[in-house]
């Protein structure tokens, strides 16, 4: 059933569309951005675990651990993986044994939402990269 819009209702429909479309686009982009952030946390968690697996072996050096973490981050498709901070502590007390703690810090930036945040709040830190952190702890084998 077709209904004709009155002369004064035509502008209303156009105005509603002009208000609704940017909101729908922002929500859609937000869903993709937060999905990308979640995927990044998963890659960081697995990279820290991979580093911990290497660090508990007695014949591996800190350089081997950092290389393994960065290789996993590169394979996970994280841009700027070389700038990630990898902290290694091989003397963490765990009862009668010791363990290795690997901490990975990664600067994450939202692609679109940072720009929107800068438009809304100029001069604030809302659009700056977030530091994501992942920690893995495993018992030493030596």
N, C-alpha and C positions, 0 to 999 in steps of 0.2 A: 504494500500500500504506500503510495507516494503522497507526501504532504507538501504543500507549498509553504515556504517560509514567508512570513510577512516582511514588509520592507524594513522594519526596525529589528527583525530577528536575524537578518543576514550578517550584520556587523557583530552580533553577539556570538554567533558560531565561529566566525573568524578570530575573534578575541579569545575565545575558549581554546581554540586550536593553538594559537600563538603562545598561550600560557602553558598548555599541557605538554606540547612536544619537547621543549627543553627539559622539563622535569622528567619525562620518560627517558630521554637520552642520558641524563645525568645518572639516573638509577641504573640503567643498562651498563653504562661505563663503569659505575661503581661495583657492580657485580663482577665484571671482568677484572677490574683492578684488584679487588680483594681475593679473587680466585688466584691471580698471579702471586699475590703476597703469600697465600697459603701454600702454594706450590714451592715458593722460595724457602719457606720454613721447613718443608719436608726435605728439600735438597740439603739444607744446612744441617738438619738433624742427622741425615744419613752420612754426610761428609764427616761430621764429628765422630760418629760411630766408626767409620772407616779409619779415621786417624787413630782412634783409641785401639782398634784391633792391631794396627801396625805398632803403636807405641808400647804395647805390653810385651813385645818380643825383644829379647835381650840383644840381638844383633842389629837392630834398627836404630838409626840416629834421628835426631830431631829434624834434620833436613829431609829424611825419608818420610817422616810423618807429615810435614808441611806439604811435600810434593804429592802425597796421596790425597790429602784434603783438597788441595787446589785442583788436582786432576779430576776428582769427583765433582767438584763445583763446575769445572769446565764442561764435563760430560753432561751435567744437569742443565747446561745452557744459561748459567748466570753470567751476565755481563759484569765486567770489572772484578772477576774472581781473584785476580792477582793482588788487588788492594785489600782483600779480606784479612783480618787479623786472626792469627792462629796462635793461641797460647798453650804451651805444653807444660804440665806439671807431673813428673813421674814419681813423686814421693808423697802421695796422698795416703795418710794412714787409714787402713781398713781392717780393724781388729788386729789380728796377729800378722797380717800381710800389709803390703803397700799396693797402691793402685796408681793408674795414670789417668789424669783428667785433661781432656782436650776441650778448649773453649774456642769457638769460632764466632767472630764478629763480622757482620756484613752490612755495608750501607745500602739500604733499599730505598728506591725512589718510586713513587707512584708516577705514572706517565702523564695522565690527564688530570687527576685529582690535585696534584701539586700546583698546576697552573690555575685551577679553579680556586684553590685555597689562597693563592697569591692575589687573585682578582678581588676576592671577598675581604681579605685582611691584609692590606698592604703593609710592608715593613715588619711583619711578624715572622716567627719561625715555623709557621704552619706548613709552608711548602718545602721545607728542608728534608733531606733524606733521613729515614729512620734507621737506627742501628738494631738489626736483628741479631740475636745471640742464641747459640745452641751449645750445650755442654754434654759431653759423654764421659762416663767414668767406668773403667774396667780394672779388674785385679791383674797385677803384674804376674807374668809367668816365670820370672827369674828370681 
